[in-house]
Amino acid sequence: DINEGPLKKAKENINKYNLKDKIKLKQADGLESYEENIDTIILSGLGGVTIVDILKNKKELLPKIKKIIISSNNNYYYLRKNITNLNFKIESEKIVYEKGKYYPIIVFIPGKEKYNNFQLKYGPKLLKEKNQVFKNYLDYNRKKLIKIYKSLNNKYFLKKIKIKREIKMINKI
């Protein structure tokens, strides 16, 4: 992180869970302080676009990485699509609900796998697991889409069709 506060909090958690020997913190902008022996990248608390930019700005380092763990604040479709285009596939996903917001946590590993647009938006592993937090997340998104659909007038016909299709897909789950 570039800020002192998040690093201080991370250090407290590392000490709390006795992980001093396993995790090394660095204050830096993105991957600017990358070291050769690093094989895992954790990017958390950032927007999806920022996370993708950090990874793309140091694309030459990615072949050495065995795992990328992401907890983004937004743009999950963009995030999944772009990181998979960097030759990573989704190994696992979990979703957390905290302070009124849903946060998918995504683990990427090297490899190729094809995902459709619905999987990129909602998470292929989350769609398979279908735990209660994820079902609540889908319901939240369904309600949001219904609101948007109702607010659009008929000149947005194609947008309405797309939204209606997504609502139907969510309803099937």
C-alpha positions as CSV (number, residue, x, y, z in Angstrom):
1,D,0.0,0.0,0.0
2,I,1.1,3.6,-0.4
3,N,-0.6,4.6,2.8
4,E,0.7,4.1,6.3
5,G,-2.7,3.3,7.9
6,P,-3.6,0.1,6.0
7,L,-0.1,-1.2,6.5
8,K,-0.3,-0.6,10.3
9,K,-3.6,-2.5,10.4
10,A,-2.2,-5.3,8.3
11,K,0.8,-5.5,10.7
12,E,-1.6,-5.8,13.6
13,N,-3.4,-8.7,12.0
14,I,-0.2,-10.4,11.0
15,N,1.0,-10.2,14.7
16,K,-2.5,-11.3,15.9
17,Y,-2.5,-14.4,13.8
18,N,1.3,-15.2,14.2
19,L,2.1,-14.8,10.5
20,K,5.3,-12.7,10.8
21,D,7.4,-15.4,9.2
22,K,5.0,-15.9,6.2
23,I,4.0,-12.3,5.2
24,K,6.2,-9.4,4.4
25,L,4.7,-5.9,4.1
26,K,6.0,-3.2,1.8
27,Q,5.0,0.4,1.4
28,A,5.0,1.0,-2.3
29,D,2.8,2.1,-5.2
30,G,1.4,-1.1,-6.7
31,L,4.1,-3.6,-7.6
32,E,6.9,-1.1,-7.7
33,S,8.8,-2.8,-4.9
34,Y,8.4,-6.3,-6.4
35,E,11.0,-8.7,-5.3
36,E,12.1,-11.9,-7.1
37,N,11.1,-14.3,-4.4
38,I,7.4,-13.2,-4.4
39,D,5.0,-15.7,-5.7
40,T,1.7,-14.4,-4.3
41,I,0.1,-11.0,-4.8
42,I,-2.8,-9.7,-2.6
43,L,-4.7,-6.7,-3.8
44,S,-7.5,-5.6,-1.5
45,G,-9.5,-2.5,-0.8
46,L,-9.1,-1.0,-4.3
47,G,-11.4,-0.6,-7.2
48,G,-11.4,-3.2,-10.0
49,V,-9.9,-0.8,-12.5
50,T,-7.0,0.2,-10.2
51,I,-6.3,-3.5,-9.5
52,V,-6.1,-4.3,-13.2
53,D,-3.9,-1.3,-13.9
54,I,-1.5,-2.4,-11.2
55,L,-1.2,-5.8,-12.7
56,K,-1.0,-4.6,-16.3
57,N,1.7,-2.0,-15.4
58,K,4.0,-4.9,-14.3
59,K,2.8,-7.5,-16.8
60,E,6.4,-8.8,-17.2
61,L,6.4,-10.0,-13.5
62,L,3.2,-12.1,-13.8
63,P,4.7,-15.3,-15.3
64,K,6.5,-15.8,-11.9
65,I,3.3,-15.4,-9.9
66,K,1.6,-18.5,-8.6
67,K,-1.4,-16.8,-7.0
68,I,-3.2,-13.5,-7.1
69,I,-5.8,-12.9,-4.3
70,I,-8.2,-10.0,-5.0
71,S,-10.8,-8.3,-2.8
72,S,-12.1,-5.4,-4.9
73,N,-14.6,-2.7,-4.0
74,N,-16.3,-2.8,-7.4
75,N,-16.1,-3.7,-11.2
76,Y,-16.1,-7.5,-10.7
77,Y,-16.9,-8.2,-14.3
78,Y,-14.1,-6.0,-15.5
79,L,-11.7,-7.5,-13.0
80,R,-12.4,-11.1,-13.8
81,K,-12.3,-10.5,-17.5
82,N,-9.0,-8.6,-17.5
83,I,-7.2,-10.8,-15.1
84,T,-8.2,-14.0,-17.0
85,N,-6.9,-12.2,-20.1
86,L,-3.5,-12.0,-18.4
87,N,-3.4,-15.9,-18.4
88,F,-4.9,-16.5,-15.0
89,K,-7.9,-18.6,-14.2
90,I,-10.2,-18.5,-11.2
91,E,-9.2,-21.1,-8.6
92,S,-11.7,-20.2,-5.9
93,E,-14.1,-17.4,-4.8
94,K,-15.9,-16.5,-1.6
95,I,-18.3,-13.6,-0.9
96,V,-18.4,-11.6,2.3
97,Y,-21.1,-9.2,3.4
98,E,-19.8,-6.4,5.7
99,K,-21.3,-3.1,6.6
100,G,-24.0,-3.2,4.0
101,K,-21.8,-4.2,1.1
102,Y,-20.9,-7.4,-0.7
103,Y,-17.2,-8.2,-1.3
104,P,-16.2,-11.1,-3.5
105,I,-12.8,-12.5,-2.7
106,I,-11.2,-14.1,-5.8
107,V,-8.1,-16.3,-6.0
108,F,-6.5,-16.5,-9.5
109,I,-3.8,-19.0,-10.5
110,P,-1.9,-19.3,-13.8
111,G,-3.9,-21.0,-16.5
112,K,-6.6,-20.5,-19.1
113,E,-10.3,-21.1,-18.7
114,K,-13.3,-19.7,-20.7
115,Y,-16.1,-17.9,-18.8
116,N,-19.3,-16.5,-20.2
117,N,-20.4,-12.9,-19.4
118,F,-22.7,-14.0,-16.6
119,Q,-19.9,-16.0,-15.0
120,L,-17.6,-13.0,-15.3
121,K,-20.1,-10.7,-13.7
122,Y,-21.2,-13.0,-10.8
123,G,-18.3,-15.5,-10.4
124,P,-18.1,-19.0,-11.9
125,K,-17.2,-20.6,-8.5
126,L,-19.8,-18.6,-6.6
127,L,-22.4,-19.6,-9.1
128,K,-21.5,-23.3,-8.5
129,E,-21.4,-23.1,-4.7
130,K,-24.5,-20.9,-4.2
131,N,-24.1,-20.3,-0.5
132,Q,-26.6,-18.1,1.3
133,V,-24.5,-14.9,1.2
134,F,-24.2,-15.3,-2.5
135,K,-27.9,-15.9,-2.9
136,N,-28.5,-12.7,-0.9
137,Y,-26.1,-10.9,-3.2
138,L,-27.9,-12.2,-6.3
139,D,-31.2,-11.1,-4.8
140,Y,-29.8,-7.6,-4.1
141,N,-28.6,-7.4,-7.7
142,R,-31.9,-8.6,-9.0
143,K,-33.8,-5.9,-7.1
144,K,-31.4,-3.3,-8.4
145,L,-31.8,-4.5,-12.0
146,I,-35.6,-4.4,-11.6
147,K,-35.5,-0.8,-10.4
148,I,-33.3,0.2,-13.3
149,Y,-35.5,-1.7,-15.8
150,K,-38.6,0.1,-14.5
151,S,-36.9,3.5,-14.7
152,L,-35.9,3.1,-18.3
153,N,-38.3,4.4,-21.0
154,N,-38.9,2.6,-24.2
155,K,-36.2,4.4,-26.2
156,Y,-33.7,2.2,-24.2
157,F,-35.4,-0.9,-25.7
158,L,-32.1,-2.9,-26.2
159,K,-30.8,-2.1,-22.7
160,K,-34.2,-3.2,-21.2
161,I,-33.9,-6.5,-23.1
162,K,-30.4,-7.1,-21.8
163,I,-31.5,-6.3,-18.2
164,K,-34.6,-8.5,-18.5
165,R,-32.3,-11.4,-19.7
166,E,-30.0,-10.9,-16.7
167,I,-32.9,-10.9,-14.3
168,K,-34.2,-14.2,-15.8
169,M,-30.8,-15.7,-15.4
170,I,-30.6,-14.7,-11.8
171,N,-34.1,-16.0,-11.2
172,K,-33.0,-19.5,-12.5
173,I,-30.3,-19.8,-9.7
